[in-house]
Every structure is written in C-alpha cells, then in structure tokens.
Amino acid sequence: MSSSMKWVGSKVRAAVRSGGSEGIEAGAKLVFEESQRSVPKDTGELKESGKITTDGLYAEITYGEGLPDPRAIVVHEKLDLHHDDGTAKYLENPTTAAAVQVRSIIAAAIRRKL
C-alpha cells in the first residue's frame, strides 16, 4: 500500500463521526418537515410542540411536550379519528417513507468527509 493510500483509522473514524452527525441531522430535518405537513392542525398546539433534538450520532423528533394531555399519542395512534387537516401516524409514516432517502443523506455526508 502506498503512503498516499495508508489506512489511518483515527482520521476515518473522525470523518465517519462528523459526516454521520451531519447526515443524521439533515435526515432528521427532512423527516421533521414532512411530519409537520402531516400533523393534524386542529388548534395548532400539537404542530407547535414538535421539535428535533440532535446530539452527535443521535436524533429524536418529538411531539406533545408541554401539552396538558396525551393528545400527541392519541392523535398519532387512533386511526379512526377524523382530521380535517393532517393524519394519524403523522410521524411514523414520514419516517418510514423517508428511510431510504435518510440513509442516502447520511452516506453522502460521510463520503464528503472521507
């Protein structure tokens, strides 16, 4: 192996961590934006409660924090509820639909760092 092609584990690890972090954040933003389009908007409180938390190689999208009742769970899970604007599974469906795209976003971000 030539010196220009030498494997440098610590540099590769750092590139994967940095690129992975950027990719995960970008993927979470994509899913969050889609979930914001899908979340029922009756009073607007549920939509406004949505947030993304990221920390390195971790991202979490949540709804319902700070609301006085468990509506985030009820609205998400009860398929028989009617919503004039929005749908049940407002977080699960966008997450599932974007899974392949999110993996591609993460992989591209890692490749850019290598």
Secondary structure, 3 states (H helix, E strand, C coil): CCHHHCCCHHHHHHHHHHHHHHHHHHHHHHHHHHHHHHCCCCCCHHHHCCEEEECCCCEEEECCCCCCCCHHHHHHHCCCCCCCCCCCCCCHHHHHHHHHHHHHHHHHHHHHHC
